[in-house]
Amino acid sequence: MLIRRELPSDVPAIDAVHRGAFETSLEADLVKALRADEGWLPALSLVAEDAGSVVGHVVCTRAHVDAAPALGLGPLGVLPAEQRRGVGAALMHAVLAAADALDEPVVVLLGHKDYYPRFGFAPAQAQGILPPEPAWGDHFQARPLTAHTPSLRGQFAYATPFTKL
Ligand SMILES: CC(C)(COP(=O)(O)OP(=O)(O)OC[C@H]1O[C@@H](n2cnc3c(N)ncnc32)[C@H](O)[C@@H]1OP(=O)(O)O)[C@@H](O)C(=O)NCCC(=O)NCCS
């Protein structure tokens, strides 16, 4: 399996990954809207390729904590037939390392409480990062990176397409 950056020719396969991984087309449509948004960061849209086929995808886009730049992670999807063999973990480790290398201070997401702590995520509110929706509770998680400082606190805002879901 290879983890590499998204190429223009991967766009249809990435769409198929999210349509397969999720019950509705919401996440696939979100990726399309993000790709057209100013918050899209090409260096942080990664695919997992196995035997020449794209089997998984993850993306981080520009977000903010108050006025400070931050990253929002998602969607993350793996084709159902390829799940539970480490593809999701490989994508997560790769995108976090890439974000760290870019001196991004934090990666924030809304996701499973049982899946993301293994990658260093912990409830964001306890780190002073407030969710767009208070009801998100501990599903709203943050992973500080090397450039993080304790002053990075405040209201989190995703790239605009997330707010139109
Ligand atoms: C979540 C997802 C990305 C994980 O990818 P993956 O390649 O299956 O994950 P890995 O192989 O790296 O890790 C598998 C482990 O993740 C955990 N895991 C997978 N899906 C999980 C879920 N929905 N909730 C909690 N833990 C989960 C399990 O502990 C599993 O270990 P096990 O096989 O020993 O039970 C993938 O299952 C997926 O695309 N799911 C549908 C879409 C989705 O829910 N995306 C995430 C939105 S928050």
The ligand as an SDF file (V2000), in Angstrom:
LIG
                    3D

 48 50  0  0  0  0  0  0  0  0999 V2000
  -13.2390    4.6050   10.3040 C   0  0  0  0  0  0  0  0  0  0  0  0
  -12.4000    4.0880    9.1420 C   0  0  0  0  0  0  0  0  0  0  0  0
  -11.8290    5.2490    8.3680 C   0  0  0  0  0  0  0  0  0  0  0  0
  -11.2610    3.2690    9.7320 C   0  0  0  0  0  0  0  0  0  0  0  0
  -10.4530    2.7990    8.6800 O   0  0  0  0  0  0  0  0  0  0  0  0
   -9.8640    1.3150    8.7070 P   0  0  0  0  0  0  0  0  0  0  0  0
   -8.9060    1.1960    7.5730 O   0  0  0  0  0  0  0  0  0  0  0  0
  -10.9810    0.3520    8.7900 O   0  0  0  0  0  0  0  0  0  0  0  0
   -9.1120    1.3770   10.1140 O   0  0  0  0  0  0  0  0  0  0  0  0
   -7.8400    0.5600   10.6130 P   0  0  0  0  0  0  0  0  0  0  0  0
   -7.7370   -0.7310    9.8850 O   0  0  0  0  0  0  0  0  0  0  0  0
   -6.6850    1.4750   10.5900 O   0  0  0  0  0  0  0  0  0  0  0  0
   -8.2100    0.3160   12.0920 O   0  0  0  0  0  0  0  0  0  0  0  0
   -9.1810   -0.6520   12.3970 C   0  0  0  0  0  0  0  0  0  0  0  0
   -9.5590   -0.4360   13.8090 C   0  0  0  0  0  0  0  0  0  0  0  0
  -10.2550    0.7890   13.8800 O   0  0  0  0  0  0  0  0  0  0  0  0
  -11.2760    0.6730   14.8200 C   0  0  0  0  0  0  0  0  0  0  0  0
  -12.4640    1.1490   14.1590 N   0  0  0  0  0  0  0  0  0  0  0  0
  -12.7960    1.0980   12.8550 C   0  0  0  0  0  0  0  0  0  0  0  0
  -13.9750    1.6640   12.6500 N   0  0  0  0  0  0  0  0  0  0  0  0
  -14.4090    2.1030   13.8490 C   0  0  0  0  0  0  0  0  0  0  0  0
  -15.5560    2.7640   14.2900 C   0  0  0  0  0  0  0  0  0  0  0  0
  -16.5470    3.0880   13.4650 N   0  0  0  0  0  0  0  0  0  0  0  0
  -15.6500    3.0440   15.6080 N   0  0  0  0  0  0  0  0  0  0  0  0
  -14.6770    2.7080   16.4600 C   0  0  0  0  0  0  0  0  0  0  0  0
  -13.5700    2.0700   16.0950 N   0  0  0  0  0  0  0  0  0  0  0  0
  -13.4410    1.7760   14.8060 C   0  0  0  0  0  0  0  0  0  0  0  0
  -11.3530   -0.7070   15.2930 C   0  0  0  0  0  0  0  0  0  0  0  0
  -10.7670   -0.7370   16.5770 O   0  0  0  0  0  0  0  0  0  0  0  0
  -10.5020   -1.4780   14.3290 C   0  0  0  0  0  0  0  0  0  0  0  0
   -9.7840   -2.4290   15.0050 O   0  0  0  0  0  0  0  0  0  0  0  0
  -10.2770   -3.9670   14.9870 P   0  0  0  0  0  0  0  0  0  0  0  0
  -10.3000   -4.3840   13.5480 O   0  0  0  0  0  0  0  0  0  0  0  0
   -9.2380   -4.6340   15.8020 O   0  0  0  0  0  0  0  0  0  0  0  0
  -11.6260   -3.9560   15.6050 O   0  0  0  0  0  0  0  0  0  0  0  0
  -13.1940    3.1740    8.2060 C   0  0  0  0  0  0  0  0  0  0  0  0
  -13.7210    2.1050    8.9420 O   0  0  0  0  0  0  0  0  0  0  0  0
  -14.3210    3.8760    7.4540 C   0  0  0  0  0  0  0  0  0  0  0  0
  -14.1260    4.4120    6.3550 O   0  0  0  0  0  0  0  0  0  0  0  0
  -15.5360    3.8470    8.0480 N   0  0  0  0  0  0  0  0  0  0  0  0
  -16.7010    4.4440    7.4280 C   0  0  0  0  0  0  0  0  0  0  0  0
  -16.5650    5.9310    7.3430 C   0  0  0  0  0  0  0  0  0  0  0  0
  -16.2680    6.5730    8.6770 C   0  0  0  0  0  0  0  0  0  0  0  0
  -16.9280    6.2740    9.6700 O   0  0  0  0  0  0  0  0  0  0  0  0
  -15.2570    7.4660    8.6770 N   0  0  0  0  0  0  0  0  0  0  0  0
  -14.8330    8.1670    9.8780 C   0  0  0  0  0  0  0  0  0  0  0  0
  -15.7420    9.2580   10.2730 C   0  0  0  0  0  0  0  0  0  0  0  0
  -15.4060    9.8130   11.9040 S   0  0  0  0  0  0  0  0  0  0  0  0
  1  2  1  0
  2  3  1  0
  2  4  1  0
  2 36  1  0
  4  5  1  0
  5  6  1  0
  6  7  2  0
  6  8  1  0
  6  9  1  0
  9 10  1  0
 10 11  2  0
 10 12  1  0
 10 13  1  0
 13 14  1  0
 14 15  1  0
 15 16  1  0
 15 30  1  0
 16 17  1  0
 17 18  1  0
 17 28  1  0
 18 19  1  0
 18 27  1  0
 19 20  2  0
 20 21  1  0
 21 22  1  0
 21 27  2  0
 22 23  1  0
 22 24  2  0
 24 25  1  0
 25 26  2  0
 26 27  1  0
 28 29  1  0
 28 30  1  0
 30 31  1  0
 31 32  1  0
 32 33  2  0
 32 34  1  0
 32 35  1  0
 36 37  1  0
 36 38  1  0
 38 39  2  0
 38 40  1  0
 40 41  1  0
 41 42  1  0
 42 43  1  0
 43 44  2  0
 43 45  1  0
 45 46  1  0
 46 47  1  0
 47 48  1  0
M  END
$$$$
